[in-house]
Amino acid sequence: MLFRSILEAGTGNGLTVFLLLQQNFQVEGVDITSEWCHYLHYRYGILIHHARFEKFAPTHDYDMVYSSHTIEHTEDPYAFIRKAYEILRPGGFLWIDTPDTYYCEKESGRWHHFETRHPFEHLCLLGIESIEYLAKTTGFKITDWKRQPEYNSIQVIMRKPSKEGRRQEKK
């Protein structure tokens, strides 16, 4: 699949959108910090929408939504995944990188994700089982996943079906 348009959910300092733009991708971002949105647009001409991803109302669909260490800061991970599903074209991809609860137990209470930030910034914690459930209930198919031990995180790639089927609703 050729990625004509990519959206980064949670752009932060903008490094990823900047690098994608340098590779001639059509890229946009969405972030809750208005200062970063304005700075990235002014400095690099990158379109960064100021919004919470779950409330984002784009004017077009995307081929890929990329999100690195953002979903764990949301109050409702189901709404986050559902929003990605809604704004992706059929056959589009969602790529998520997030702390993995698998490593929480292995780190014996010293999980580095709680040492690098205020622990209450992480509003939800996910593992492969919860991500599989979120994918299933929104209609995504997981195409690949990999644990990243050096970062205590998990990367998951999901695909929206090419042909629109009936998506299961949250019960």
C-alpha positions, 0 to 999 in steps of 0.5 A: 500500500502506498501511504498518500497521507499519514497522521501522527496522533500525539506529535509532541515535539514533531520529530516524527512528522518532520522526518516523514515530511523530509521523506516527501510523505503527505503528513499531518499531526494532531496534539493537545499542546497548542504551543507545539502545534503553532511552533511546528506549523510556523517553523516547518510548515507542518499542519498540526491540528490542535485537538485531543485525538479522540475528538479530532474532526478531520476533513479527509481520511488517512492511509495510516495513523501513527501513535507513539506513547500517546494512547496510555495518556488517554482516558478512553483507549477504546475511543482512541482506537475507534477514532483511528478506525473512523478516519482511516481509509479502507485498508489503512493501518494503525501503528501504535507504540505504547508501554507494555504491561508485560514488562511491569511485572518483570521490572519488580516495581521499578518500571521505567515508564513510572520513573521518567514521568509523573506516574499519574500521566499514564491513565491506562496501561495496555498489554497485547491481550487488551490491544487484541480486544480493542482491535477486535471490538473496533473491527481492526485486524492485527497484522503484526506486533513486537515487544521492544524490551529496550523500551519496555514497550510494544509495537502493534500494527493493525489494519482496517479491512479493505472492504467495509464489514459491519463493525462490532459496537462496544457493549 
